[in-house]
Every structure is written in C-alpha cells, then in structure tokens.
Amino acid sequence: MGNPGVRRINPPSAAPVFGMYSHVAIVEPGARTAYIAGQVSVDAQGRIVAPNDLGGQVPVVFDHLERILRDLKSGWEQIIELRTYLVGRENLDAWFRERTAVYRRIFPNGDYPPNTLVVVSALNRPELRVEISATARVP
C-alpha cells in the first residue's frame, strides 16, 4: 500500500485476516534486513516499567521498537514482520485493545505488517506480560 521497499498483501487464496495484520510482506531488493530482538517493558536501567500491567507495558515495548528503528534509519513502514509473545490467554482482550491504540498511531493508513501472536505461560521475568520482536528493512 505504498510503503517503499515493503509491500504487504493478503492473497486471494488466504483466509480472511482476523485483525490488524497482513498475511504476507514482500521485500523489494536494495536494502538490508534487521532482526530486532524481543523488546520488553524496561527502563534505561533495566527496571521493569508497569510490572504486571499489560496496558502499561505495551506502549513501552512499541516505544523501544520505534527508537531502535530510528537508530537504524528505518521506520514502521519498513517493518517486515512482528512476533508477539503474550503471557496468558486472559490478557488477549487487553492486548488487542492496547495494540489497536498503538497501531492507529504507527500505521495510520491501515497497512499492517504480518504478526504472529503466541500466548505463553511466562516470560523471563514474572512481572513481564508482553515481548515483541521484529524484522525490518533498513537502508
């Protein structure tokens, strides 16, 4: 949908999407690919921000990803794929609500990247509720 270097599509043979994602991202040649490790809700000193609070952690995680993309001279339009690890099925409704709020800002045209959502029993610290890793096209 107009992203330079990354085209996101939903092929006619694929099932309808169940939310804010695309089935496929096609990356055009001419740039490098960055694999960004899972980001969690911590501050600059490594302290957990909003312990046990998914609503408070989601914006922090997306902020970390945005800062990394900026450092790489890239941006949300260059995201190839996101992978989300969410603690507990009971957090699904809150996750979709919080993600929708963030996506409205970072993907205002509705051109959403592929996203894999995995519900897990825990992350590496018991206070963490979400971790997101990314693959992005960088110059």
Secondary structure, DSSP 8 states (H G I E B T S, - for coil): ---TTEEEE--TTS---SSS--SEEEE-SSSEEEEEEEE-SB-TTS-BSSTT-HHHHHHHHHHHHHHHHHHTT--GGGEEEEEEEEE-GGGHHHHHHHHHHHHHHH-TT-----EEEEEES--SSTT--EEEEEEEEE-
